[in-house]
Amino acid sequence: MKPHDAETESLQPPTAIHLSTEDISPWHRHEWLKEIIGREYAHVDITPPRNVPLLNEMDIYTWKQLRLSCIRSNAIKLKRLPQEPLLSSQDAYFGVVLLSGEYMLEQAGREVFLSPGDMTIYDATRPHRITCPGSFSKLIVSIPRELMRQKLAGVEHCTAMKIPGSKGIGAVAADFMRASASQATGMSQLAFDALSDNALDLFTLALQEIRPPTSQLSRSRSLSLYNIKACVEKHLAHPQLDSQMIAQATGLSSRYINELLAAEETSLMRHVWERRLEKTHQDILGACQTGLAVSDIAMKWGFNDLSHFSRAFKRKFGLSPRALKAQAQAAKAKSDA
């Protein structure tokens, strides 16, 4: 795209991907909706209503680093299937704003019941159940996992908890996201994207209000943790990355670094290992376009022992790197057909 074309496009209103069961024959709607939700959000089992038609429609906007979905549906139940995300965009936290109807979410041994205006958050990659007993509408804000973790230490302890939308910062955040969604087509893509940072900041502030005290860090410790993770990301591909390198780069002791990461039930080198596996997972999914071999991707992210890498990858994601690549290629071929 030429620079002039890109500039012109940024001044146009945002364009949503519109998906609706009403465009599908009734006897194909169940499988179609399951496939769409699996592609756009997470792999789920669907239990449709018995006494009313299966109706679900969504408008999905790209919102800078986020995605904003406006969803309207009849009654439905969703259960997250135990399968790793095929797309890196699915490795995310989902913020929910209920607009109308009733909504119940279960995750991590907790359950939350929302009324219109209330918000919650859940980890799209972890087991969860969603039950909506009647017609409802909601917004979903898809937030990349690493971005959400950088914004709020301990976010994993906030899932399936209610953020009241009737008062305080919860009301401000919910109103802001409702207005952003309802007015999206009345502004340019550039202006719409500019709102996303504010929306995420407001949502983070609302989460801080309900975050359990045991998961909270002081501002200085939270900043230190952010700097540690940012340093890891910067040097992740360096084959000699170790605790000494991170300690020197951040000016923190190795002991203090591991103490901070212990609050997230991990250690520095385990965090490095996990991030490298996640990066290889993303690159393998993208290998359909780049043509990179699995071995080249592993070496790129600091894995020198390919057998060890393959075993660790399979333990984390449930299938080997080559099996994932084959699965992604098959999915791409199907979507291109």
Residue pairs with C-beta under 8 A, 6 or more apart in sequence:
1 9
9 189
10 188
10 189
10 190
11 188
11 189
11 190
12 188
12 189
13 184
13 185
13 186
13 187
13 188
13 189
13 192
14 61
14 62
14 184
14 185
14 187
14 189
14 192
15 61
15 189
16 59
16 60
16 61
16 70
16 184
17 58
17 59
17 60
18 57
18 58
18 59
19 36
19 40
19 57
19 58
19 60
20 56
20 57
20 58
21 29
21 32
21 33
21 54
21 55
21 56
21 57
22 55
22 57
24 32
26 53
26 54
29 48
29 54
30 46
30 48
30 54
33 46
33 54
33 56
34 44
34 45
34 46
36 58
37 44
37 46
37 78
38 44
39 87
40 58
40 60
40 69
41 90
41 94
41 124
41 140
41 142
42 80
42 85
42 90
42 124
42 125
43 80
43 81
43 83
43 85
44 78
44 79
44 80
44 81
45 78
45 79
45 81
46 76
46 77
46 78
47 76
47 77
47 78
47 79
48 54
48 74
48 75
48 76
49 74
49 75
49 76
52 74
52 75
53 74
54 74
54 76
55 72
55 73
55 74
56 71
56 72
56 73
56 74
56 76
57 71
57 72
57 73
58 69
58 70
58 71
58 72
59 69
59 70
60 67
60 68
60 69
61 67
61 68
61 69
61 70
61 181
61 184
61 192
63 141
63 192
63 193
63 195
63 196
63 199
64 193
64 196
64 197
65 143
65 144
65 147
65 196
66 141
66 142
66 143
66 144
66 196
66 199
66 200
67 89
67 140
67 141
67 142
68 139
68 140
68 141
68 142
68 177
68 180
68 181
68 184
68 196
69 139
69 140
69 141
69 142
70 137
70 139
70 181
71 137
71 138
71 139
71 140
72 135
72 136
72 137
73 132
73 135
73 136
73 137
74 134
74 135
75 132
75 133
75 134
75 135
75 136
76 130
76 132
77 129
77 130
77 131
77 132
78 129
78 130
78 131
79 128
79 129
80 124
80 126
80 127
80 128
80 129
82 127
82 318
83 318
84 125
84 281
84 316
84 317
84 318
84 319
85 91
85 124
85 125
86 285
86 327
86 328
86 331
87 285
88 281
88 282
88 285
88 286
89 142
89 144
90 124
90 125
91 124
91 125
91 144
91 145
91 278
91 282
92 124
92 125
92 142
92 143
92 144
92 145
92 148
93 121
93 122
93 123
93 124
93 142
93 143
93 145
93 148
93 155
93 159
94 121
94 122
94 124
94 140
94 141
94 142
94 143
95 119
95 120
95 121
95 140
95 141
95 143
95 203
96 103
96 105
96 114
96 119
96 120
96 121
96 122
96 138
96 139
96 140
96 141
97 117
97 118
97 119
97 138
97 139
97 141
97 165
97 174
97 177
97 178
98 114
98 115
98 116
98 117
98 118
98 119
98 136
98 137
98 138
98 165
99 116
99 136
99 137
99 138
99 139
99 178
100 116
100 135
100 136
100 137
101 116
101 132
101 134
101 135
101 136
101 137
101 138
102 113
102 114
102 115
102 132
102 133
102 134
102 136
103 113
103 114
103 130
103 131
103 132
103 136
103 138
104 111
104 112
104 113
104 114
104 130
104 131
104 132
105 111
105 112
105 114
105 120
105 122
105 128
105 129
105 130
105 160
106 128
106 129
106 130
106 131
106 160
107 122
107 123
107 126
107 127
107 128
107 129
107 159
107 160
108 126
108 156
108 159
108 160
110 159
110 160
110 161
111 160
112 120
112 160
112 161
112 162
113 162
114 120
114 162
115 165
116 165
117 164
117 165
117 166
117 171
117 174
118 162
118 163
118 164
118 165
118 166
118 170
118 174
119 162
119 163
119 165
119 170
119 173
119 174
119 203
119 206
120 159
120 160
120 161
120 162
120 163
121 155
121 158
121 159
121 161
121 163
121 207
122 128
122 159
122 160
123 145
123 156
123 159
124 142
125 145
126 159
128 160
139 177
139 178
139 181
141 177
141 199
141 200
141 203
143 200
143 203
146 229
146 233
147 200
148 155
149 155
149 229
150 226
150 229
150 230
151 200
151 201
151 204
152 158
152 204
152 207
152 208
152 211
153 215
153 216
153 217
153 221
153 222
153 225
153 226
153 263
153 264
154 211
154 212
154 215
154 216
154 217
154 263
154 264
155 207
155 211
156 264
157 211
157 212
157 214
157 215
158 207
158 210
158 211
158 212
158 215
161 210
162 210
163 170
163 173
163 174
163 206
163 207
163 209
163 210
164 170
164 171
165 171
165 174
168 209
169 202
169 205
169 206
169 209
170 206
170 209
172 202
172 206
173 199
173 202
173 203
173 205
173 206
176 195
176 198
176 199
176 202
177 199
177 202
177 203
180 192
180 195
180 199
184 192
215 263
217 225
217 260
217 263
221 260
224 250
224 252
224 256
224 260
225 260
225 261
225 263
227 250
227 252
228 246
228 250
228 252
228 257
228 260
228 261
228 268
229 271
231 246
231 249
231 250
232 241
232 246
232 268
232 271
232 272
232 275
233 275
235 241
235 245
235 246
235 249
236 272
236 275
236 276
236 279
236 301
236 302
237 300
237 301
237 302
238 245
238 302
239 302
239 304
241 272
241 302
242 269
243 254
243 257
243 258
243 268
243 269
244 254
246 254
246 257
246 268
247 253
247 254
247 257
250 257
254 268
257 268
258 267
258 268
261 267
261 268
261 270
261 271
264 271
266 274
273 312
274 316
276 301
276 302
276 303
277 312
277 313
277 316
277 317
279 301
280 297
280 298
280 301
280 303
280 309
280 313
280 321
281 313
281 317
281 324
283 290
283 292
283 297
283 300
283 301
284 294
284 297
284 321
284 324
284 325
284 328
285 324
285 328
287 293
287 294
287 297
287 325
287 328
288 325
288 328
288 329
288 332
292 300
294 321
294 322
294 325
295 306
297 321
298 306
298 309
298 321
303 309
309 321
310 320
310 321
313 320
313 321
313 324
314 320
314 321
317 324
319 327
